[in-house]
Amino acid sequence: MKYINHEKKLNSIKLQKNNFYVLIDFDRTITRAKSISAWRVLYYSDLLGENFREKYTEIHDKTELNENETNEAKQKAFEERFATYMNLLKECHFNKDILKKAVEKTDLKLREEAKDFLKKMHENNIPVIIISSSLKNVIEEYLRQQNAYFDNIYIYANYYDMNGVEEKNVTNITPYNKNKIEFSEELKKRIQGKENILLLGDIINDINMVSSKTLNRTITVGFLENDIEKNLEAYRQNFDIVLTNQASFKEVFELIDFK
């Protein structure tokens, strides 16, 4: 089901192949609604030793989020969780071989027509910026194995340095600070002059991938799959378009003029 909101705004923004770039979440946006998260790929792989799942669960439970807390408190809890996850990966000797094998046996599944969407963006030289609170190592390897990782894709997500240089680990990207990501100079040049943005996510906080200053030139699309009746009104207030019931990227293609 497709719900169109903020119709006046939608009519004022025309996405053409040379005038926009894409900001997109990964888990349950590029992947299907019922797919596991990129973090859970390692959890279910059984490649990191018999104690990994137990310790992973302990970390998760210890940093369980309280929905009544402020966003700042939630941010801090996520950062603590991810930093502890990284220490656990180091303890379990996580490496490129384990990563490759874990992704090969994963239950991660792309949303219908997501691969076609990424391919079309590449063919038209449209930058795609993935901003995720999941694990970049898994996201990148998964897209490679799906033949869907192209040179127009930039991934900003939590990262484990395979060389064991802990200072290079990234552990602070959460749903609450996605608009504070510092893009590389290469990416800044690539998106310079592109006045419009197409934003896609599955939770309301994904709106944070853009600042309030650029929201008026951004078309926002929200994939809603859980508790639809309960959450639909909030999604409709925040997203320009809401897609439900295992929606594919077909509706997204219709927003873009490739001529």
N, C-alpha and C positions, 0 to 999 in steps of 0.2 A: 504494500500500500504506500502511496506517495501523498504526502501532505505539503501543500505549498503555503508558506507564510510570508509576510513582508513582501507582497507582490509588487508594490511600487518600487522597492529597492531592487528586486530581481529584474524588473523591466529596465532599470537604469544602467545595469551592468551587462555588457556584452563581452563574453569571453571569446577572444580570437587567439589563434595559435601563437601570435607574436606579442600579446599584451598581458599575459598572466603567468603565474607560477603556482605550483601546488604545495600546500602544507597538509600533511596527512599523518594520522596515527597508524600504528601497525596492528596491534592485537585487536581482533574483532572489528577491524576496519578493512585493512587489506586482507586479513584472514577472516574466515567465516565466524559467525556469531557463536557457534558452539565449539569452536576450536580452542585448544589449550593456549596458554600464553607462551611467549618465547622463553621466559624464565623456566617454565615447567618442562620444557623440552629436556633439560638436563635432569630434572627431578625424576621423570619417567624413563630415562634412558637406561638406568641400572649400570652405568659405566663409570661411576665415580666412587665405588665402594659401598659396602653394605650399610654403613652408618650415615651416608649422605642424606638420604630421605629423612631420617630421624632428626638430624641436626638442622636440616633445612626447615622442617616443620617447627622445631623449637624456636628458631629465629623468627619465623612468621608469627607464631603465637605470642612471643615476647613483645613484638612490635605491632600487635593488633591495633588497628586504628579505632579511635572513638569518634563517631560521627558528630558528636557535640563539640569537639575540639575546634579551635581556630585553624585556618589554613596553614598558618605558620607552624602550629604544633604538628599538624599532619605532615607538613614538609619535613620537619625534623625527624619524625618517626620513620618516614620513608628513607631518608638519608642514612639513618642508623641501620635500618634493615638492609639496604643495598650494600653498605660498607661491610657489614658482617657477612653477607653473602659472598662478597669478594674474598674475604679472609678464608671462608670455607672452601671456595674454589682453589685457592692457593694450597690449603692444607690437603686437598684431595688430588693435587697435581694435575689440575685441569690443563689440557694442551690442545693443539690443533687436531691431532688425530682423534681424540675423544670428541671434540666438537663436530668433526666431519661425520663420525659414526653415529653420534646422537641425533644429528639432523637427518641423516639417512633413514633412521628408523622412527622418526617423529610422526605424531598424529596432527601436526600443523596442516591446515588446509586453507588454500587461498579462497577468498570470496569469489563467487562466480563472476567471470569476465574481468577479474582484477589483473590477471596477467596480460590480457589484451589491452587494458587501460594503461599499464606501465609501458608496454611495447609502443602503443600509440603516442604516448608522451615523448618517448625516446625518438621516434620517427619524426616528430615535429619539433624536436629540440626544446621541449618545455621542461624546465627544471622541476624536479619532484623532491621535496624535502620531507623526509620521514622523521618525525619527532616522537620518541617513545620513551616511556619509563621502563621498558623491558631491556633485554640484553642485546647490545649491538652485535656482538660476535655471532649470536644465533641468527639474528635478522639477516645479516649480510650473507652468512653461509647458506641459509635457507633460500634466499633469493637467487644466489649463484646456482644452487642445485636445481632450481626451478627454471633456469635460463631466463631470469627476469631481473637481473642486476645489471643496470646500464650506466653509462658514464654521465647521464643527466640526473642520477639519483644520489642524494646526499643524506646520510643517516646520522642523526643526533640522538644518541641513546646511551645508557650506561654501558661502560666498556671495561673489559678485563684485558690487561696487557699480557699477551702470551709470553713475553720475555721476562715476566716476573718483576718488572720495574713498577713497584706499587704506586709511586708518585704519579704515574701516567694513567692510572685507573680513573674512570669517571663513575661516580656513584651518587650524583645528586640530581639527576633528571627525574622529576616526578610529575604527576598530573597537575601540580599546583604551581609550577614555575616554567611552563613551556614557552612563555613569551619572553623569557630572560636568556634564551640561548644566544650565544654570540656566534654568528655565522663566520665562516672562513672568508678571507679576502677574495679568494676565487669565486665563491658563491655570491658574495656581495656584488661583484662585477657582473656575474651572470644574470642576476635578477634586476640589476639597475635599469631603470626606464620602464619596467613592466608594472603598470599602474594597478592591475587587478590581481586578486588572489582567489584561488579555489581551495577551501578548507574542508577536510573530511575527518570525522571522528565518530566515536561511539558513546562518549560520555560528555556531559555538558561542560566539564572542565577543559575539554579539548578546544573550546573556544579560545582558551588562553594562549593558543599558538600564535595569535595575532594580538596586537595592542588595541586598545579602544580607539586610538587615532586612525587605525587602518581598517576598522571593522566596516566602515561605510563603503569601502571599495572591495569588500570580500564577500563572496557567496559561500555561505556555510551550509554544509550538508551533514545531518546527523543520522547514523544508523541506530535504530532503537529496536531491540529484540526482547528485552526482559521487562516483565510487568508493564506491558504496553498501555493498558488502560490507566494504570496508576501514574505513569511517567509522561504520557503523551502531551499533556498540556504544558508541562515545564519544557519539554523539548521544542514544542512549537513556539514558545516564547523566546527561545534562545537561538534556534537554528532557522535559517531561511527555508530549508527543505528538510523534511523528516521522512526517512525511508524505513519501513517496517517489514516484518515477515520474511526474513532471509533475503532481503533485497540484493540484487546484483549491481554491477557498475553500469548496467544499461541506461539507467536513469541519469547517471552522471555524464555519460557520453552526450546525451541530448542537450546538455548545457553549453557545449563547446562548438564553435564554428571553426572547422578545420580548413575552410576554403582559403 
